[in-house]
Every structure is written in structure tokens, then in C-alpha cells.
């Protein structure tokens, strides 16, 4: 038995080593894994747009809400008064514009009247000129008295002065019309400004009701009834569950063959017996150290090379039963199978195939020498 064991044991070791080597060559060398990975989600921080006292709180901690559901209500009495004030200002400007429109209509009528008076004065001047010319001929023949001639001459001069006066009145009326138009345009601008103020007042009144921008679960609620809040005050956090993703921090030496679209196996520490499927969505534009508060400056002092890590975003399949149990912040272990071609590899391959197909076509259509 001892001799048999001495013969069989080395053979088993060789077979086991060969199996492990073959499995490493066929599978393990293509798998890149890290436990520096966490569940994350695009958490919405809910803050008011207006300041005031909270009148109502309509949600509880850890409550699931739908998109558009009311979360908080701020006391709106001051904003309602400002809205009424803005509406009154708009009505006042509307009346002012209508007044100027009426004055413009009246001024146009006065201009028409002045033009008619110019025509009448011109006709009177023409009649007076003809009388003056007739009496000038009669006075030369001694058929008219000197007094009658001088009266006709005076009437002609008065008629000419009247025409000049009426034309000046038309010019003044046109100037008044231009002034009224400018004043009306100014009132229209004020009316537009008042309408903008009215819209702002309506927006402020609407913003006293704070609604959920997305569906999710309430967390970290800080707003309470009677609390005075200002724009930017954090009232609660809204986690859009079950929409989560994984951020895995891989070493730079592991990124050689990683591409977007490659499959990933996700094991959550809280549910180790229920793995999830995922795929690489994108890579961070820089390593995590570059986004830190104090990025390292390797150009000064002694240099020690440290392997950097790059955040990789991994999409999680939402149709899994365990996906509804995931919460941001949970630790996971991610394994990427780099044997699968990524989206960029497939696109590059399609481009190469297209160029290869185009080259023979170009050669066939080229003219012979």
C-alpha cells in the first residue's frame, strides 16, 4: 500500500497541477476581480426654492414616494399677497397702454383736422391772391379805389400767414404723435416687466409646494413643521430605488483588456449566495487620486510608485429579485470577464471589416494602366 501510495500520489499531484494550470489558462487569466466596489445611486437632495416656514410635512422617513408627490408645503400667504400685487401692477400697466392708444387715436384725428385746416387755408390764400391780382390790374386802370386794393393785398398776406400757421400746427401735431408713440412703447415695456414680475410671483407661489422630482424612497429627512428654511436648505434625500449601479475601483494593471459592454458578475456581501449580473457602462476620466482634495504631486520630493485605481461604472440588471434589496453603500465584489468583446472592440471590428470590403471595390473600379 505504501508503494502504491508513493506511485499514485505524485500522479494525482501532476494531474491536479495540470488541471489548475489548464483552468487558469482557459478561464482565470481572463477574469479581473476587485472587492473595492460599492453600490451607488443618483441620490437627489431636496431643497426649497423659496424661503419661509414649513406648514406641512407629508412624508415619513423611509417612505416610498411616486414622481410628483407632495413632500413639503411652505406657508404661502406672503407669496399669495405678492401675486395679487403683481396682478394689480399688470392691470395698471394694461390700462396705461390703453390710455396711450386712445390718445394716439385722438392725436391722429387732430392731425387729420390740422391737414384739413391747411387745405382750407391754402384755398383761402388762393382766393385772396386772385382778388389781389384783379385789384392790382384795376388800380392800374383807375377802376378801383386805393383803399380796396390795399384791403385785397392785406387779405392775401393774411391768407399766406394762415397757411404757414396751419402747416406749423400740423408739424407740432406730428411731433406730439411721435412723443405719444414713444411713451406708449415705454408703457408697453413696463407692462412686459410687470408681466414678468407676475410670472415670477406665480413661480414662487408654485414653489411653496415641494414635490418629488423622481420616484424613490425618502431618507435623511431633516425638514420639520414650523422650521424656517431658505433656498438650498437640505430637507431630505430621495434615493431612486431600485435604480442603482456599482462603482468598482480596479487597479490600473487590470484595465488592459477591459472595455464597455463586457459582462460582470456581482456578489453583494449582504447576499453572498445571490450573485447579480451586470455589464461595464463606462470608465472614469481620471484615477480616483486626481479627484481627491489634495492630488498627489509626484514631481517633488522622493518618488514612490503606487498602483492607482480607476473607478469603473457597472450597470446592474434590474429584473433580478435581489436588485430590489440593494441599497447605496453596500460592499460588493465584482468580477469582469475580459474574454467577451466590448462595445468599442465590436465597433472597431465593424470598421475594419467595412474598410476591407471597400478596398477591393475601389481596386476593381480603378482604371487600368
JOVENLIN-V585924 format. One record per residue. RES is the residue in one letter. SS is DSSP state (hx for helix, st for strand, lp for the rest). PSI is psi as a letter, one per 30 degrees, with the letter a starting at -180 (* if undefined). OMEGA is omega in degrees with one decimal (none if undefined). Layout:
res->{RES	RES}
ss->{SS	SS}
psi->{PSI	PSI}
omega->{OMEGA	OMEGA}
This chain:
res->{X	X	X	X	X	X	X	X	X	X	X	X	X	X	X	X	X	X	X	X	X	X	X	X	X	X	X	X	X	X	X	X	X	X	X	X	X	X	X	X	X	X	X	X	X	X	X	X	X	X	X	X	X	X	X	X	X	X	X	X	X	X	X	X	X	X	X	X	X	X	X	X	X	X	X	X	X	X	X	X	X	X	X	X	X	X	X	X	X	X	X	X	X	X	X	X	X	X	X	X	X	X	X	X	X	X	X	X	X	X	X	X	X	X	X	X	X	X	X	X	X	X	X	X	X	X	X	X	X	X	X	X	X	X	X	X	X	X	X	X	X	X	X	X	X	X	X	X	X	X	X	X	X	X	X	X	X	X	X	X	X	X	X	X	X	X	X	X	X	X	X	X	X	X	X	X	X	X	X	X	X	X	X	X	X	X	X	X	X	X	X	X	X	X	X	X	X	X	X	X	X	X	X	X	X	X	X	X	X	X	X	X	X	X	X	X	X	X	X	X	X	X	X	X	X	X	X	X	X	X	X	X	X	X	X	X	X	X	X	X	X	X	X	X	X	X	X	X	X	X	X	X	X	X	X	X	X	X	X	X	X	X	X	X	X	X	X	X	X	X	X	X	X	X	X	X	X	X	X	X	X	X	X	X	X	X	X	X	X	X	X	X	X	X	X	X	X	X	X	X	X	X	X	X	X	X	X	X	X	X	X	X	X	X	X	X	X	X	X	X	X	X	X	X	X	X	X	X	X	X	X	X	X	X	X	X	X	X	X	X	X	X	X	X	X	X	X	X	X	X	X	X	X	X	X	X	X	X	X	X	X	X	X	X	X	X	X	X	X}
ss->{lp	hx	hx	hx	hx	hx	hx	hx	hx	hx	hx	hx	hx	hx	hx	hx	hx	hx	hx	hx	hx	hx	hx	hx	hx	hx	lp	hx	hx	hx	st	st	st	st	st	st	st	st	st	st	lp	lp	lp	st	st	st	st	lp	lp	lp	lp	st	st	st	st	st	st	lp	lp	lp	lp	lp	lp	st	st	lp	lp	lp	lp	st	st	st	st	st	lp	lp	hx	hx	hx	hx	hx	hx	hx	hx	hx	hx	hx	hx	hx	hx	hx	hx	hx	hx	hx	hx	hx	hx	hx	hx	hx	hx	hx	hx	hx	hx	hx	hx	hx	hx	hx	hx	hx	hx	hx	hx	hx	hx	hx	hx	hx	hx	hx	hx	hx	hx	hx	hx	hx	hx	hx	hx	hx	hx	hx	hx	hx	hx	hx	hx	lp	lp	lp	lp	lp	hx	hx	hx	hx	hx	hx	hx	hx	hx	hx	hx	hx	hx	hx	hx	hx	hx	hx	hx	hx	hx	hx	hx	hx	hx	hx	hx	hx	hx	hx	hx	hx	hx	hx	hx	hx	hx	hx	hx	hx	hx	hx	hx	hx	hx	hx	hx	hx	hx	hx	hx	hx	hx	hx	hx	hx	hx	hx	hx	hx	hx	lp	lp	st	st	st	lp	lp	lp	lp	st	st	st	st	lp	lp	lp	lp	lp	lp	lp	lp	st	st	lp	lp	lp	lp	st	st	st	st	st	st	lp	lp	lp	lp	lp	st	st	st	st	st	st	st	hx	hx	hx	lp	lp	lp	lp	lp	lp	lp	lp	st	st	st	st	st	st	lp	lp	st	st	st	st	st	st	st	st	st	st	st	st	st	lp	lp	lp	lp	hx	hx	hx	hx	lp	lp	lp	lp	lp	lp	lp	lp	lp	lp	lp	lp	lp	lp	lp	lp	lp	st	st	st	st	st	st	st	st	lp	lp	lp	lp	hx	hx	hx	hx	hx	lp	lp	lp	lp	lp	st	st	st	st	st	st	st	lp	lp	lp	lp	lp	hx	hx	hx	hx	hx	hx	hx	hx	hx	hx	hx	hx	hx	hx	hx	hx	hx	hx	hx	hx	hx	hx	hx	lp	lp	lp	lp}
psi->{e	e	e	e	e	f	e	e	e	e	e	e	e	e	e	e	e	e	e	e	e	e	e	e	e	f	e	e	f	f	k	k	l	k	g	i	k	l	k	l	l	i	k	k	j	k	l	l	f	l	l	a	k	k	e	k	j	g	l	l	k	g	k	k	l	l	k	f	k	k	e	l	k	k	k	g	e	e	e	e	e	e	e	e	e	e	e	e	e	e	e	e	e	e	e	e	e	e	e	e	e	e	e	e	e	e	e	e	e	e	e	e	e	e	e	e	e	e	e	e	e	e	e	e	e	e	e	e	e	e	e	e	e	e	f	e	e	e	f	f	g	h	f	l	l	e	e	e	e	e	e	e	e	e	e	e	e	e	e	e	e	e	e	e	e	e	e	e	e	e	e	e	e	e	e	e	e	e	e	e	e	e	e	e	e	e	e	e	e	e	e	e	e	e	e	e	e	e	e	e	e	e	e	e	e	e	f	f	j	k	l	k	f	l	k	a	k	k	l	h	k	f	k	l	k	f	k	k	l	l	k	f	k	j	e	l	k	j	j	i	k	g	j	l	l	k	j	k	j	l	l	f	f	f	g	e	g	k	l	k	f	k	l	k	k	k	j	k	e	f	i	f	g	i	l	l	k	a	l	k	e	l	k	k	f	l	l	e	e	f	g	l	e	i	k	k	j	f	f	l	a	k	k	j	k	k	k	l	k	k	k	k	k	k	k	k	k	f	f	k	e	f	e	f	f	k	k	k	f	k	k	l	k	k	k	k	j	g	f	k	k	l	e	e	e	e	e	e	e	e	e	e	e	e	e	e	e	e	e	e	e	e	e	e	f	k	k	l	*}
omega->{-179.2	179.2	178.7	178.2	179.7	179.0	-175.2	-174.5	177.1	178.6	178.1	178.9	179.7	179.6	179.7	178.7	178.6	179.4	179.2	179.1	178.3	-179.6	176.9	-178.7	-176.0	-172.7	-167.9	-176.2	177.7	-176.9	177.2	-173.5	174.9	174.0	174.7	-175.0	-173.8	173.3	177.5	178.3	179.1	-175.4	178.3	175.4	-175.0	179.0	178.4	174.5	-179.7	178.7	-179.8	-179.9	177.6	-179.2	-177.9	170.8	-170.6	178.7	177.9	178.0	177.9	178.8	175.7	-178.4	178.7	179.4	179.2	-179.9	-178.9	179.5	-178.6	174.1	179.1	179.5	-172.0	-176.0	179.0	-178.8	175.5	177.6	178.0	177.1	177.9	177.6	179.1	177.5	177.7	178.3	177.5	178.4	178.6	179.6	176.1	178.6	179.2	179.0	177.6	177.8	179.9	175.6	177.9	178.9	176.7	177.0	178.1	-179.4	176.4	176.5	178.2	177.3	176.7	178.0	179.5	177.0	176.8	178.2	176.0	178.6	178.8	179.5	178.4	176.9	178.0	178.4	178.8	178.1	-179.6	178.2	179.2	176.8	-179.0	178.9	179.2	-179.4	176.3	177.3	179.4	-179.0	177.3	179.4	-179.9	176.0	179.5	-179.3	178.0	-179.3	179.9	177.7	-178.8	176.7	178.1	178.3	179.3	178.4	178.9	179.8	177.5	178.5	177.5	178.2	179.0	177.5	178.7	179.5	-179.1	177.1	176.1	177.7	177.2	179.0	178.4	179.6	176.4	176.1	177.0	178.1	178.5	178.3	179.2	177.4	178.2	178.6	177.6	177.8	177.1	178.1	176.3	176.9	177.6	177.7	177.3	177.3	178.5	177.0	177.3	176.8	176.8	178.7	177.4	178.2	176.5	178.6	179.6	178.4	177.4	-177.2	174.3	174.0	-176.8	-176.4	179.1	179.6	179.3	174.5	-179.4	-177.6	-179.0	176.0	175.8	-179.5	-179.0	-178.0	179.8	179.1	179.9	-179.6	176.9	-175.5	176.5	176.6	-178.9	177.9	-178.1	-178.4	178.2	174.7	-179.8	-178.0	-175.4	178.2	5.7	-179.1	-180.0	175.5	-178.3	171.2	-178.3	-178.6	-179.0	173.5	-178.5	178.4	178.8	-173.4	-171.3	-174.8	178.8	178.0	174.8	-179.9	179.8	-177.2	179.8	174.4	-174.1	176.5	-179.6	-179.3	-179.5	-179.4	-173.5	-178.1	-178.5	-178.3	-180.0	173.1	178.2	177.0	179.5	178.1	-175.9	177.0	176.9	-178.6	179.3	177.8	-179.0	-179.3	-178.6	-179.7	-179.9	-178.4	178.2	179.8	-179.7	177.3	-176.2	-179.0	-178.6	174.5	177.8	-176.6	173.4	-177.0	178.6	178.6	-178.3	177.2	-178.7	177.6	177.8	179.4	-176.2	177.7	-179.5	177.0	-174.8	-177.0	177.5	-178.5	-177.7	-178.8	179.3	-179.3	-176.1	178.0	178.4	179.5	179.7	179.8	179.5	172.0	-174.3	176.4	-178.3	175.9	-175.9	175.9	-178.4	177.4	178.7	-179.7	-179.5	178.4	179.3	178.9	178.5	177.9	178.0	178.8	178.0	178.2	179.4	178.9	178.8	178.3	-178.5	-178.0	177.2	178.8	178.6	179.2	-179.9	-178.2	-178.9	179.9	179.8	179.6	none}
